[in-house]
Structure formats: C-alpha cells, structure tokens
Amino acid sequence: PQGLKTRHNSLKALGMLAVFTFHPDLYAQIYIDADAAIIDYAPSAANYLGLSLTRQVDMVATSNWQGPILANGGVLIFRNTVRGRNALAAWWAYRGLTHDQP
C-alpha cells in the first residue's frame, strides 16, 4: 500500500475536527498545503488569531492568487470554538463525500 489515494480534499476538515476532539485544550490550528505559495509575508498567524480575541473570527482561509475563489483549502486557520468546529463538520458533511478535485 502507498497510502490513502483520494481526490477528496475535505479529509483535512475531518482531520482538523479530530485534532480538536482529542485535544480540547488546543486554541487553534493552522493547516498549510505543501505546495502553498505564500506571496505576502507581512501578516503573521498572530495577526489573524488576534481577531479572534474579539470573537470576530473563527476561520481564516485564503483565496487563489490567479483566479479568486471564496476559500481555497491550501492555507487555513481554525479556532477551537463551537463555530469553528461546526464549520469543519459542515465542510466534511457537505463536501467530504463528493469529488471536488480535478
């Protein structure tokens, strides 16, 4: 066996949800694809997580730099809150069982 072969990228949502389930004291998670291209190093993860102190943000996702979309799953920040966990669960429930990659 050569590992899991799937074109369903939503496994990351299930994995992140599992980490929060088994580590309830974890404040947040950052997910970065191995092929992510960081084109602006000015903002830090702390800048984004700072927004969560005012309960404004539970999820941060990036867009595509060449063809903007609502959320590209290549770079994600999720807080371990009810809204953050619900977003991950909904992502898995509504996208996890469909073919969403070329």
N, C-alpha and C positions, 0 to 999 in steps of 0.2 A: 504493500500500500504506500502511496505517495502523499498521503494527507487528504484532507477534505477538498473535493472538487465541486465547486458550486459557482453559479453566476448570480447568486442572490446576495447582494452586498449587505443586506439588512442583518446578517449574522452579527455584525458589530453592535447593533442595537440590543440584541439578545445578550451578547457578552457583557456589554456595559451594565445592563439591568442585573445580570447575575452577580457582577462585582459589587454593585450597591446592595444586593440582597445579602451576600455573605460578609460584607464589610459595612454595616450600617453606620459606623462612625466616620466613614470616609466623606470628606467635604464635597469633593468634585472629581471628575475625571476629564482628562484630555486625550483625545484619540487623533492620531496623525497617520495617514497612509504613508507607506514607504516611498511612494513616488510623488508626494505632495511638493508643490513648488511654492515656497514662501517668498513672496515678492516685496513685502514690506515688513521689515523687522522692527519698526518703531514701536508699535503697541506690544505689550507683553501679556501673558496669560493673566497676570495680576491685575492689569488694567480692566480686563473683561470680568474677572471674578470680583473686582471691586464693585461693579454694578450690582452684583447680587446682594451686597450688604443692605441695599435699599429695597430688596425683593423685586427689583425690576426685571431681572434676567435669570432664567433657569437653564437656558440653552443658547449656545452661540454656534452658528455654522457658517461656513464660507460659501462663496459663490464661485463659479468658474470665471477665470480672468478673460477668456476669449469669447465665451458665449454665456452671459449671465443667466443663472437659474435661481430659484428661490433658496435652495440649500443643497450644496454638494457635500456628500458624506466624507470627504477627504480629510477635513480638519474639523473636529467637534469639541465643544466644551459643554459638559452637563453637570449641573449641581445635583447633589443628592437631596432633592426635595420631592414632595408629592408631585408637583407639576413636572419636574424633571423626569421622575420615574414613569409617570403617566405618558409623557411624550415618547419615551423609549418603548414602552409597552404598546402604544398605538402604532408606532413605526413598525414594530415587529408584526403586530396583528394585521395591519393593512398592506404591508409591503413585503414582509418576510417570506410569504409563500408564493410570490409571483416572480416571474423572470423580469428583472429590472436592469440588466446589463447587456450590452451588445455582444 
